[in-house]
């Protein structure tokens, strides 16, 4: 396989809301908040569901890579419930090999409320359910060893069993890429993430807010200096300011596409990573990898949801 993704297996429940809804429920726009099952149900009871789609950050990237013609796989934990069955069907429909055997669990399949405001920003409330209970026993070592790159998500990292699962995947991988996922994750796991970025990862994906938080940067020059000293590949998305990749002393930049009819920013980073990794795995230079990432993220933000089809 080209890529094996390991991440939260989450079903996205997409709803359109106004700013008042976010304020009333103490939700910070454009971030992800972890909620328990009761809070999730309480929020959902006030909403009209627009769409339900199999999601999860790395799963979205893996599906994008599959749609670009790459041989891919995914590991993520689901329950043998209705949402779990739908989730697995969604992956198989996209020709993603699924290296997990679902069974009856004490927690339900994970769910994420994706709240889209009129400015197309998305705010997420995630009930991880069984997805957050991944452990080293769930990592299929042969699948890890049979992929060129293992792609991990920051959302999945947590002390205890998930950390052991990460470590097992990393130690058996040829190359490791990871998305820092969200500033919430970076703030929560700063010391661990910095250790991963410096010593364990070959490719790091982050947006500007995440990398600033991780290294305590005052300016983007601090980020560039950090990336050059890192001597690994660091890919940073900057919204309207485009994207950059730093590889040792080399810096490549790509402008964002203009005049897009933006509907929903959900999945922009996921599909950017898919495009970039597609280029990287198929021998494109890093500038062209950025262009491919930009092309994919530009497509996804012009539709609702984080899957192109």
N, C-alpha and C positions, 0 to 999 in steps of 0.2 A: 504494500500500500504506500501511497505518497504520504498520507497524513492519518494519524489516529488522534482524534479529539477525545479528551476526558473532561467532562464538565457536568454541570447541573442539568438534569433532564426535567425541564419545566414546561408546562403548558401555559401559553400566553392567552390571557383573557383581555381582549382589547375593548376599551370604552372611551368615549369622548366626554370630556368634562370642561367646566369653566374654571377660571382662577379662584372663584369663590369656594368651589368644592375643595380645592387644595388647602386654602386658608382655614376653612371650617374644620378640616380633619388634620390640621397641623402637619401638612406634607410639604417638603421643600422641593420646589420644581426642579426637574432634570436630574434628580438623584434616585437611588434605589434605597428602600427601607425594608428591613426584615420585619415581618409581622407574624403573630401566632394565628392559629386556625380561627379563633373567635373573632379577632380583629379583621381578618380577611373576609369572613362571612358577613360581618357587620358592614364593612365598606361595600361589598358586592351587593348587598340588599338594597342599596340606595342608587344602583346604577343600571343602565341598559347596556347589555352586551352587544357590541358591534360585530365581533368576530372571535373565534377560538382557534388558535393555531399552535402546533407543536413548536416549542421555542427552546430557550437556553442559549446563552451567548456563543459558546464554542460549537454547539450543535448547529446554530445558524451559519457559522463560518464553514463548517464541514459540509453542510448542504450546498452552500455556494460553491465550494470547491468541486463537489460532485457534479453540479450543473455545468461547470466549466470543463468537465470530462476527466477529472482525476479519480483515481481509485482510492476510496476513503473509508474510514471506520469510526465508530464512536462507542465510548463507554460512559454510561450514566445510569443512575439507579431509579427505577420506577416500581410501583406496586402493581400487582395483578388486579387492577380495578379498571373501570371504564376509561378514565383519562390515561392510564398507563397503556392500555391496549391501543387507544387512539394515537398516543405518542409513538409507539413502536411502528404502527402502520405508516405514520407520517414519514419516518426515517426510511423505511423499506421502499416506500413509493419513490423516494429520491435516490435510490440505489446506494444507500449508506449501509455498510455492514454493521450490524449491531452486536457488540460483544458483551451482552448481559442477558441472563435468563431471569425473567421476572417471576416473582412468587408472591404469595400472600404475605403482607407485611403489617406491622402494627401502626404504621403511618401511611397516609395516602400519597399518591403521586403529587409532586410539587406543582405549584401554580403561581403565576405572576399576574397581578393586575397591571396592565399597561394603560395609564391614564394620559390621553392625548388632549392637550389644551389647544385653543384656536391658533396659537403661534407655531403649532406643529411640534412643540417640545413634548417629550414623554417623561412621565414620572412613574416610578415602578414601586409596587408594594408586593413583596415576595413572601409567600409561605412555602418554605423549602420542602416540608414533608419528608418523605423518604430520601429525596435527592441529596439532602445535606448529611445523610448517614453513611455516605460511601466509606468503605474501609479497604485495607490492603488485599483482603480476600476477593474483592470485586475487580481487581486489576488483572486482566488477562496478559500474562507476561509474553506469551508467544505472539499475541497481536501487537504488543509494544515493540518487540524485537523485529517484527516483520514490517514495520513502517519506517519511512525515511525520517519523519519528524513526528514527535509527540507534541500535541498542542493542548496546553492546560489553561484553565481560567481562574483568575483571582477570586471570583465569587465562591469557588468551591473550597478555597483554603480555609481551614480552621484547625485549631489545636486538637490533638487527640487523633481519632481514627482518620479523618480526611487528610491530615498532615502525613500520616504513615502511608496512605494511598499515593499521595504526591511523591513521597520519597522512593517508594517502590517503582513508580513509573519512571522517575528521573534516572535512577541507577541502572535501569534496563534499556534506556533509550540511546539511540545513536546521536540524535540532536533534539533539543528541547526548545519549544517556543511557548511563551505565555502572554496572556493579556492581563494587565493590571485591573481591568474590568470597571472599576468605579472608585471615585475618591473616597467613598465610604469604606471600601475594602482597604485602600491604602492607609487611611488614617487608623484603621483598626489593627492592621498587621504590619506597620511600617518597618519594624526591625527585621521581621522574617522576610518581607518582600525585598528589602535592600540586600539581604544576604543571598536571596535567590537570584536577583538581577546581577549582582557582582560575581557570584561564584558558580551558579548552577545552570543559568539559561544561556542559550546561543542567540535567541532572538526575543526581544521584549517589545510588546505593543503597549502604548499608553497614549492617552490624550494629554493635552497641555496641563490641565488641572491636576491630573494624577501624578505626572512626573514632577511638577512643581512641589506638590505635597510630599512626595517620596524623598526628594533630596533637599527640601527646604530652599528652593531656588528663589532668588530675588528678581532675576531677569532671564530671558531666553538664552542669553549668552552663557549663564551658569549651566543650563541644560546641555548646550553644545559642548562645553568644556567637560562636563561629566561624561557625556557620550563618547568623546574622543579618548578620554582616559580609560574608559571601560574596556575598549578593544573587543567589543562584541557588537552585534547588530541591534540598534535601537531605533524603532519606528514610532514617530510621534505625529498624531493627527491634531490639527489646530483649527478645526471648523472652517470658517470662511477664509482663514489665512492659509489654508492648504495643508500640506504635510511635509515632513522631512524624514530622511533616514540618515543615521550616522553610523559609519562603519570604520573603526579606527580613526584615521585622520581625514577620511573622506566624508563630505557632507553633500547630500543631494536634496533638492527641493522640488515640490510640485504644487502648482496653484490649484485651488478648488475650481470646479466647473461653475460657471455663472448662469444666471437667468433660468434657474430650475424651478419647476412648479412643485415646491416642497409640500408634502402632505403629512409626513410623519418621520421623525428622526430615529425611530426605533430601528436598531440593526445597522445603523450607519457604520459604526466601528467594526461590527462583526463581518460585514460584507467587504469593508475595506481590507481587513486582515485576509479574507478569502482571496481577494484579487491579488494582494501583495504576495501571499504564499504561493498562489498559482504561478505567478511570474518567477519567483525564486526557485520553485521545484522544477520548473521547465526551462531553466537556463537563461532567463532574461537578466539584463543588468539591473542594478538597483533603481536607477532612474525609471526604467520601464516598469519595474515592479510597483513603484509609487503611482505611475499613470494607470496601471491596471486596477490598483486598489481604489483610486479616485473614481474610475469609471464604474466600478461595482457599487460603491457607496452612493454615487450620484443616481444610480438606477433605483436603489432601494428606498431612498427618501422621497421618491416621487409616487410611492404607493403606500397603502396602509399595511403595517405588519413588517416582519423581518425576514420573510421568505419571498424570493422573486417570482415563484409560481406556486 
